[in-house]
Amino acid sequence: RSARLQLALSGIAHACGELLGCQSNPYRYVVVETPGAGFIAARERHPSRRERVAARVGVNQALGRHVAIGGGYRFYADTWGMLGHTGDLDLSFAAFEERLLLHLDGRLSWQGPASFYDTRTALVDGALPGLRTGDRELGPVRSARVGGRVEWALLGLPNLLRLAVSMRLHYTRYRYPDFPWRPMRDAWVGGVGVEVER
């Protein structure tokens, strides 16, 4: 086969405590604007339930014996009002009778904010909003990732079917357009692995 289609659908439901809600951090505060006192800090509070659903479609196509290309799209939604879109593309090469494998990939993602996200919350009828967060991960997020992985396999070793050594490196840039304190963040992630088959 030279082509492969992947379809995936997943869902999860969380039931959390009533005090702070799902994923709340007792040490994270929200800036609240008050008419007389200026600004105060209030502990964040999330809903006590969260349901999530995600769907993904992916396609892989061989371009000859030693090259393959793949791509996919993932849609995400939850009951907090967050919507997410992710697109990815990858290219794989094999050489030296598939002993050397090279994998290059890229990913773009966009996430909308939770319905109760705001970096500055205002009082509602003189009281704090029931749900509130200033967590940048629950606000709008844009990200772009590029990277690769290389693997070298040794075959036919004594008492072993296969020994493979791999290295990977990815760079990701995150943008938080509505988060004034740190609107951008960079991340480098790398790793080394060894795989043994007997």
CORNOR-V152141 format. One record per residue. N is the residue number from 0. RES is the residue in three letters. SS is DSSP state (H for helix, E for strand, C for the rest). D_LAST is the distance of its C-alpha to the last C-alpha in Angstrom with 2 decimals. Layout:
n->N res->RES ss->SS d_last->D_LAST
n->N res->RES ss->SS d_last->D_LAST
This chain:
n->0 res->ARG ss->C d_last->27.64
n->1 res->SER ss->C d_last->28.95
n->2 res->ALA ss->E d_last->30.14
n->3 res->ARG ss->E d_last->29.04
n->4 res->LEU ss->E d_last->31.32
n->5 res->GLN ss->E d_last->30.28
n->6 res->LEU ss->E d_last->32.73
n->7 res->ALA ss->E d_last->32.30
n->8 res->LEU ss->E d_last->34.84
n->9 res->SER ss->E d_last->34.48
n->10 res->GLY ss->E d_last->36.95
n->11 res->ILE ss->E d_last->37.25
n->12 res->ALA ss->E d_last->40.23
n->13 res->HIS ss->E d_last->40.92
n->14 res->ALA ss->E d_last->43.65
n->15 res->CYS ss->C d_last->44.54
n->16 res->GLY ss->C d_last->47.27
n->17 res->GLU ss->C d_last->50.84
n->18 res->LEU ss->C d_last->51.71
n->19 res->LEU ss->C d_last->49.85
n->20 res->GLY ss->C d_last->47.78
n->21 res->CYS ss->C d_last->44.23
n->22 res->GLN ss->C d_last->42.59
n->23 res->SER ss->C d_last->45.87
n->24 res->ASN ss->C d_last->45.88
n->25 res->PRO ss->C d_last->48.72
n->26 res->TYR ss->C d_last->48.97
n->27 res->ARG ss->C d_last->49.34
n->28 res->TYR ss->E d_last->52.90
n->29 res->VAL ss->E d_last->54.76
n->30 res->VAL ss->E d_last->57.91
n->31 res->VAL ss->E d_last->60.81
n->32 res->GLU ss->E d_last->64.07
n->33 res->THR ss->E d_last->67.17
n->34 res->PRO ss->C d_last->70.76
n->35 res->GLY ss->C d_last->72.33
n->36 res->ALA ss->C d_last->69.70
n->37 res->GLY ss->E d_last->67.84
n->38 res->PHE ss->E d_last->64.09
n->39 res->ILE ss->E d_last->62.33
n->40 res->ALA ss->E d_last->58.69
n->41 res->ALA ss->E d_last->57.39
n->42 res->ARG ss->E d_last->54.07
n->43 res->GLU ss->C d_last->51.95
n->44 res->ARG ss->E d_last->51.57
n->45 res->HIS ss->C d_last->49.24
n->46 res->PRO ss->C d_last->49.54
n->47 res->SER ss->C d_last->48.27
n->48 res->ARG ss->E d_last->46.27
n->49 res->ARG ss->E d_last->44.07
n->50 res->GLU ss->E d_last->42.71
n->51 res->ARG ss->E d_last->40.44
n->52 res->VAL ss->E d_last->39.39
n->53 res->ALA ss->E d_last->37.32
n->54 res->ALA ss->E d_last->36.81
n->55 res->ARG ss->E d_last->34.66
n->56 res->VAL ss->E d_last->34.60
n->57 res->GLY ss->E d_last->32.21
n->58 res->VAL ss->E d_last->31.98
n->59 res->ASN ss->E d_last->29.38
n->60 res->GLN ss->E d_last->30.53
n->61 res->ALA ss->E d_last->28.92
n->62 res->LEU ss->C d_last->31.23
n->63 res->GLY ss->C d_last->30.08
n->64 res->ARG ss->C d_last->26.61
n->65 res->HIS ss->C d_last->25.52
n->66 res->VAL ss->E d_last->27.60
n->67 res->ALA ss->E d_last->27.79
n->68 res->ILE ss->E d_last->30.23
n->69 res->GLY ss->E d_last->30.38
n->70 res->GLY ss->E d_last->32.90
n->71 res->GLY ss->E d_last->33.90
n->72 res->TYR ss->E d_last->36.60
n->73 res->ARG ss->E d_last->36.54
n->74 res->PHE ss->E d_last->39.67
n->75 res->TYR ss->E d_last->40.07
n->76 res->ALA ss->E d_last->43.05
n->77 res->ASP ss->E d_last->43.93
n->78 res->THR ss->C d_last->47.00
n->79 res->TRP ss->C d_last->47.82
n->80 res->GLY ss->C d_last->48.91
n->81 res->MET ss->C d_last->46.00
n->82 res->LEU ss->E d_last->44.87
n->83 res->GLY ss->E d_last->41.96
n->84 res->HIS ss->E d_last->40.90
n->85 res->THR ss->E d_last->37.76
n->86 res->GLY ss->E d_last->37.01
n->87 res->ASP ss->E d_last->33.91
n->88 res->LEU ss->E d_last->33.00
n->89 res->ASP ss->E d_last->29.86
n->90 res->LEU ss->E d_last->29.07
n->91 res->SER ss->E d_last->25.71
n->92 res->PHE ss->E d_last->25.25
n->93 res->ALA ss->E d_last->22.50
n->94 res->ALA ss->E d_last->22.95
n->95 res->PHE ss->C d_last->21.58
n->96 res->GLU ss->C d_last->19.79
n->97 res->GLU ss->C d_last->18.44
n->98 res->ARG ss->C d_last->16.82
n->99 res->LEU ss->E d_last->19.56
n->100 res->LEU ss->E d_last->20.31
n->101 res->LEU ss->E d_last->23.57
n->102 res->HIS ss->E d_last->24.80
n->103 res->LEU ss->E d_last->28.42
n->104 res->ASP ss->E d_last->30.02
n->105 res->GLY ss->E d_last->33.31
n->106 res->ARG ss->E d_last->34.83
n->107 res->LEU ss->E d_last->38.40
n->108 res->SER ss->E d_last->39.48
n->109 res->TRP ss->E d_last->42.83
n->110 res->GLN ss->E d_last->43.65
n->111 res->GLY ss->C d_last->47.08
n->112 res->PRO ss->C d_last->48.50
n->113 res->ALA ss->C d_last->48.74
n->114 res->SER ss->C d_last->52.23
n->115 res->PHE ss->C d_last->53.11
n->116 res->TYR ss->E d_last->51.86
n->117 res->ASP ss->C d_last->54.49
n->118 res->THR ss->C d_last->54.65
n->119 res->ARG ss->E d_last->58.23
n->120 res->THR ss->E d_last->59.21
n->121 res->ALA ss->E d_last->62.86
n->122 res->LEU ss->C d_last->64.62
n->123 res->VAL ss->E d_last->65.36
n->124 res->ASP ss->C d_last->68.84
n->125 res->GLY ss->C d_last->68.71
n->126 res->ALA ss->E d_last->65.40
n->127 res->LEU ss->C d_last->61.77
n->128 res->PRO ss->C d_last->59.70
n->129 res->GLY ss->C d_last->57.69
n->130 res->LEU ss->C d_last->54.44
n->131 res->ARG ss->E d_last->53.81
n->132 res->THR ss->E d_last->51.13
n->133 res->GLY ss->C d_last->51.02
n->134 res->ASP ss->C d_last->47.21
n->135 res->ARG ss->H d_last->46.41
n->136 res->GLU ss->H d_last->43.13
n->137 res->LEU ss->H d_last->45.38
n->138 res->GLY ss->C d_last->47.70
n->139 res->PRO ss->C d_last->47.36
n->140 res->VAL ss->E d_last->44.28
n->141 res->ARG ss->E d_last->43.34
n->142 res->SER ss->E d_last->40.12
n->143 res->ALA ss->E d_last->38.56
n->144 res->ARG ss->E d_last->35.03
n->145 res->VAL ss->E d_last->33.52
n->146 res->GLY ss->E d_last->30.26
n->147 res->GLY ss->E d_last->27.14
n->148 res->ARG ss->E d_last->23.48
n->149 res->VAL ss->E d_last->21.82
n->150 res->GLU ss->E d_last->18.15
n->151 res->TRP ss->E d_last->16.88
n->152 res->ALA ss->E d_last->13.52
n->153 res->LEU ss->E d_last->12.39
n->154 res->LEU ss->E d_last->10.86
n->155 res->GLY ss->C d_last->10.38
n->156 res->LEU ss->C d_last->9.72
n->157 res->PRO ss->C d_last->9.58
n->158 res->ASN ss->C d_last->6.52
n->159 res->LEU ss->C d_last->4.53
n->160 res->LEU ss->C d_last->5.18
n->161 res->ARG ss->E d_last->7.03
n->162 res->LEU ss->E d_last->8.86
n->163 res->ALA ss->E d_last->11.98
n->164 res->VAL ss->E d_last->15.12
n->165 res->SER ss->E d_last->17.85
n->166 res->MET ss->E d_last->21.46
n->167 res->ARG ss->E d_last->23.97
n->168 res->LEU ss->E d_last->27.70
n->169 res->HIS ss->E d_last->30.27
n->170 res->TYR ss->E d_last->34.01
n->171 res->THR ss->E d_last->36.04
n->172 res->ARG ss->E d_last->39.82
n->173 res->TYR ss->E d_last->41.37
n->174 res->ARG ss->E d_last->45.06
n->175 res->TYR ss->C d_last->47.10
n->176 res->PRO ss->C d_last->50.44
n->177 res->ASP ss->C d_last->52.29
n->178 res->PHE ss->C d_last->51.10
n->179 res->PRO ss->C d_last->53.73
n->180 res->TRP ss->C d_last->52.27
n->181 res->ARG ss->C d_last->49.03
n->182 res->PRO ss->C d_last->48.88
n->183 res->MET ss->E d_last->45.89
n->184 res->ARG ss->E d_last->42.56
n->185 res->ASP ss->E d_last->39.79
n->186 res->ALA ss->E d_last->36.15
n->187 res->TRP ss->E d_last->33.38
n->188 res->VAL ss->E d_last->29.80
n->189 res->GLY ss->E d_last->26.91
n->190 res->GLY ss->E d_last->23.36
n->191 res->VAL ss->E d_last->20.38
n->192 res->GLY ss->E d_last->16.74
n->193 res->VAL ss->E d_last->13.31
n->194 res->GLU ss->E d_last->10.22
n->195 res->VAL ss->E d_last->6.63
n->196 res->GLU ss->E d_last->3.80
n->197 res->ARG ss->C d_last->0.00
